[in-house]
Amino acid sequence: MAVEARSRDVYYARALAGGTGRHDVERAWSAALRTRSKVALAVLDDADGDLNRWQSVGSRRWALDVCGSSTHRGVTGDPHRAVDVVVQLVRELGGGHGG
């Protein structure tokens, strides 16, 4: 939930500041149904964008898995570390495109 909330804040702020109309911003956000798509909007301005390069940095791939499919099948690995990588991802998303 925190990853989606931060992604929303980042995406809305950048899109609205860039001149995209609120209706278009809200429509794009509503169409992004999965956490990965919402992160892609925040990082790439494209819900269908390829996150492979971006998620190869640090533990981003695992953090996205923790927030995505692991919510349905359970977290693999150390749950304390899972929390740490998600917290780190939220911090990184706060910086915008995140490299």
C-alpha positions in Angstrom: 0.0 0.0 0.0 2.8 2.5 0.8 4.5 1.7 -2.5 1.3 2.5 -4.4 0.6 5.6 -2.4 4.1 6.9 -3.0 3.9 6.0 -6.7 0.6 7.9 -6.9 2.1 11.0 -5.2 5.1 11.0 -7.5 3.1 10.4 -10.7 0.4 12.9 -9.9 2.9 15.6 -8.9 5.1 15.2 -12.0 2.2 14.8 -14.5 0.2 17.8 -13.2 3.4 20.0 -13.0 4.1 19.0 -16.5 0.8 20.3 -17.7 -1.2 17.0 -18.1 -4.8 17.6 -17.2 -6.2 16.2 -14.0 -8.8 14.1 -15.8 -6.0 12.4 -17.9 -3.8 11.9 -14.9 -6.7 10.2 -13.0 -7.7 8.1 -16.0 -4.1 6.8 -16.4 -3.8 6.0 -12.7 -7.2 4.3 -12.6 -6.2 2.1 -15.6 -3.0 1.0 -13.9 -4.5 -2.0 -12.0 -1.3 -3.7 -10.7 1.3 -2.4 -8.3 3.9 -2.9 -11.0 2.0 -0.7 -13.4 1.6 2.0 -10.8 5.3 2.0 -10.1 5.9 2.2 -13.8 3.8 5.3 -14.0 5.9 6.9 -11.2 9.2 5.8 -12.7 8.7 5.9 -16.4 5.4 7.8 -16.9 4.1 4.7 -18.7 2.1 2.1 -17.0 3.2 -0.5 -19.6 6.8 0.6 -19.4 9.6 -1.9 -19.1 10.9 -1.8 -15.5 13.6 -4.4 -16.0 16.5 -2.0 -16.0 15.2 0.1 -13.2 14.3 -2.9 -10.9 17.8 -4.4 -11.4 19.2 -1.9 -9.0 19.6 -3.1 -5.4 16.6 -5.0 -4.1 13.9 -3.3 -6.1 12.9 -6.5 -7.9 12.3 -8.3 -4.6 10.5 -5.3 -3.1 8.1 -5.3 -6.1 7.6 -9.0 -5.6 6.9 -8.5 -1.9 4.3 -5.9 -2.8 2.8 -7.9 -5.7 2.6 -11.6 -6.0 3.9 -12.3 -2.5 0.8 -10.7 -1.0 -1.1 -13.7 -2.5 1.4 -16.5 -2.0 3.4 -15.4 1.0 6.9 -13.8 1.3 9.9 -16.0 0.6 13.0 -15.3 2.7 13.4 -13.2 5.8 10.2 -11.2 6.5 12.2 -8.5 8.3 14.4 -8.0 5.3 11.3 -7.9 3.1 10.0 -5.0 5.2 13.4 -3.2 4.9 13.5 -3.5 1.1 9.9 -2.2 0.8 10.8 0.8 3.0 13.8 1.4 0.9 11.7 1.3 -2.3 9.3 3.8 -0.9 12.2 6.1 -0.1 13.6 5.7 -3.6 10.3 6.4 -5.3 10.1 9.6 -3.4 13.1 10.8 -5.3 11.2 10.7 -8.6 12.6 8.6 -11.5 15.0 6.8 -9.2 17.8 6.2 -11.7 
